Amino acid sequence: MVMTSPATSVPPRWSTPDGRWTEPDLHLFPQDGHRYEIVDGSLHVAPPEPESHEAVVRAVVTTLRAAAPPGWWVCDRLGIEIGDSNLVPDVTVLRPRSSGAVWCDPADVALVVEVETAATRRFDRLLKPSLYAEAGIPSFWRVEPGRLSPLLHTYEVGAARYRVVHSIEGAEPVKLDAPYPMRVTPAAWI
């Protein structure tokens, strides 16, 4: 991918790589709030997220970090390399003694969380979970807007696909066991 921009205020022009998109191509994009990901060698770009999305991501990170046993890592926007795909979940929980690579190995990941928006709904509900499950990531959470508070769906992997474990909404704390024991209250995330 080549970016050219004369000294004037002309916006940069991008060209596609010869062949498939790869992880090094992602480093050439600006840090402009868009989410750039690769799925099976094809580029996917999501628009910048609204502040309401970012607030929920921060709240989920805070919840997971508060419950994390020593050695576990809770990260926002940490990339995962899955074959020819480079995905960036909203939140990633890494097991103790993970590799610490810039693009982590799915074997190091205990949980991925996607907070959906109108622009990412199908991607977060259909495509990304199927790739995470095929990679063997044991737990997946999807947070969607609910009637009164965010709605949390928790999933566990089995036979290379996820099955729903919980659907949680409201102000009552609910005990979860994966990726480690904790209590969650989705209403506190807004």
C-alpha positions in Angstrom: 0.0 0.0 0.0 1.4 3.4 -1.0 0.4 6.7 0.5 1.3 9.9 -1.3 0.6 13.4 -0.3 2.2 16.5 -1.7 3.0 19.4 0.6 -0.4 20.9 -0.1 -3.5 20.1 1.8 -4.6 17.3 -0.6 -5.8 14.3 1.3 -3.6 11.2 1.1 -4.4 8.6 -1.6 -4.2 5.0 -0.8 -3.6 2.1 -3.1 -4.3 -1.5 -2.5 -1.5 -4.0 -2.1 -0.7 -6.5 -4.8 -2.7 -9.5 -3.6 -4.1 -10.0 -0.1 -4.0 -7.4 2.7 -1.6 -8.4 5.4 -0.8 -7.3 9.0 2.1 -4.9 7.9 -0.4 -3.0 5.7 -2.4 -2.1 8.8 0.6 0.0 10.1 0.3 2.4 7.2 -3.2 3.6 8.1 -3.5 6.8 10.1 -4.7 6.7 13.8 -8.0 8.4 12.8 -10.5 6.6 14.9 -11.5 4.1 12.2 -11.0 0.4 13.0 -8.9 -1.3 10.4 -9.1 -5.1 10.4 -8.3 -7.9 8.0 -10.6 -10.9 7.4 -9.1 -13.7 5.3 -6.9 -11.2 3.4 -9.7 -8.6 2.8 -9.7 -5.2 4.5 -12.6 -4.2 6.7 -13.0 -0.6 7.9 -15.4 0.5 10.6 -16.2 4.2 11.3 -15.1 5.9 14.5 -17.2 4.8 17.5 -19.5 7.2 19.3 -18.6 8.3 22.9 -21.4 6.1 24.3 -19.6 3.0 22.8 -16.3 4.1 24.3 -17.9 4.6 27.7 -19.2 1.1 27.7 -15.8 -0.3 26.6 -14.1 1.6 29.5 -16.7 0.2 32.0 -16.3 -3.4 30.8 -12.5 -3.0 31.0 -12.9 -1.7 34.6 -15.2 -4.5 35.6 -12.9 -7.2 34.2 -9.7 -5.6 35.7 -11.3 -5.3 39.1 -12.0 -9.1 39.2 -8.8 -10.3 37.4 -6.6 -12.6 39.4 -2.9 -11.7 39.5 -1.1 -12.2 36.2 -4.2 -11.8 33.9 -4.3 -8.9 31.4 -7.3 -6.9 30.4 -6.7 -4.8 27.3 -8.8 -2.7 25.0 -8.1 -2.7 21.2 -5.5 -5.5 21.4 -5.2 -7.2 18.0 -5.5 -11.0 17.5 -3.9 -12.8 14.6 -6.0 -15.6 13.4 -4.6 -17.2 10.2 -5.0 -14.6 7.4 -7.1 -12.4 9.7 -6.1 -9.6 12.0 -9.0 -8.7 14.3 -9.2 -6.0 16.9 -11.9 -6.7 19.6 -13.1 -4.0 21.9 -11.7 -5.9 24.9 -9.3 -8.8 25.2 -8.5 -10.8 28.3 -5.1 -12.6 28.2 -4.1 -15.5 30.3 -1.1 -15.3 32.6 2.2 -15.9 30.9 0.9 -14.8 27.4 3.4 -13.9 24.8 2.9 -10.2 25.0 3.1 -9.9 21.2 1.7 -6.9 19.4 -0.7 -9.2 17.6 -1.5 -11.9 20.2 -1.9 -15.6 19.6 -5.5 -16.9 20.1 -4.0 -19.5 22.5 -3.2 -16.7 24.9 -6.8 -15.3 24.8 -9.3 -16.3 27.4 -12.1 -13.8 26.4 -12.9 -11.4 23.7 -15.6 -8.7 24.0 -17.4 -6.8 21.3 -19.6 -3.8 22.1 -21.8 -3.5 19.1 -23.0 -0.3 17.3 -25.3 0.1 14.3 -22.2 0.1 12.0 -20.7 -3.1 13.5 -23.8 -5.1 14.4 -23.6 -7.8 11.7 -19.8 -8.0 12.0 -20.0 -8.4 15.8 -22.8 -10.9 15.7 -21.9 -13.1 12.8 -18.4 -12.8 11.3 -16.1 -12.1 14.3 -17.6 -14.7 16.7 -17.2 -17.4 14.0 -13.5 -16.5 13.6 -12.9 -16.3 17.4 -14.7 -19.7 17.9 -12.7 -21.4 15.0 -9.5 -20.1 16.7 -10.5 -21.8 19.9 -11.0 -18.7 22.1 -13.0 -20.1 25.0 -15.3 -17.2 25.9 -17.0 -14.4 23.9 -19.1 -11.5 25.2 -21.3 -9.4 23.1 -22.7 -6.2 24.5 -25.6 -4.6 22.7 -27.9 -1.6 23.5 -30.8 -2.8 25.7 -34.1 -1.2 26.6 -32.9 0.2 29.9 -29.3 -0.7 30.1 -26.7 -2.6 28.0 -27.5 -6.2 27.3 -24.7 -8.7 27.9 -24.6 -12.0 26.1 -22.0 -14.5 27.2 -20.9 -17.4 25.1 -18.7 -20.5 25.5 -17.0 -22.3 22.6 -17.8 -25.9 21.8 -17.2 -27.7 18.5 -15.7 -24.6 16.8 -18.8 -22.5 17.5 -20.2 -20.5 20.4 -23.3 -21.4 22.5 -25.1 -18.8 24.6 -24.6 -19.1 28.3 -26.2 -15.9 29.7 -28.2 -12.9 28.5 -28.0 -10.3 31.3 -29.6 -6.9 31.5 -30.3 -4.6 34.5 -29.1 -3.6 37.9 -28.9 -6.9 39.6 -25.4 -8.3 39.9 -25.0 -11.7 38.1 -22.2 -14.1 39.0 -20.1 -15.4 36.0 -17.3 -18.0 36.1 -15.5 -17.3 32.8 -12.9 -16.1 32.2 -12.6 -16.0 36.0 -15.2 -15.6 38.8 -16.8 -12.2 39.0 -20.0 -10.3 39.3 -21.3 -8.1 36.5 -24.0 -5.4 36.5 -24.6 -4.2 32.9 -26.7 -1.2 34.2 -23.5 0.1 35.8 -21.9 0.4 32.4 -23.9 3.5 31.3 
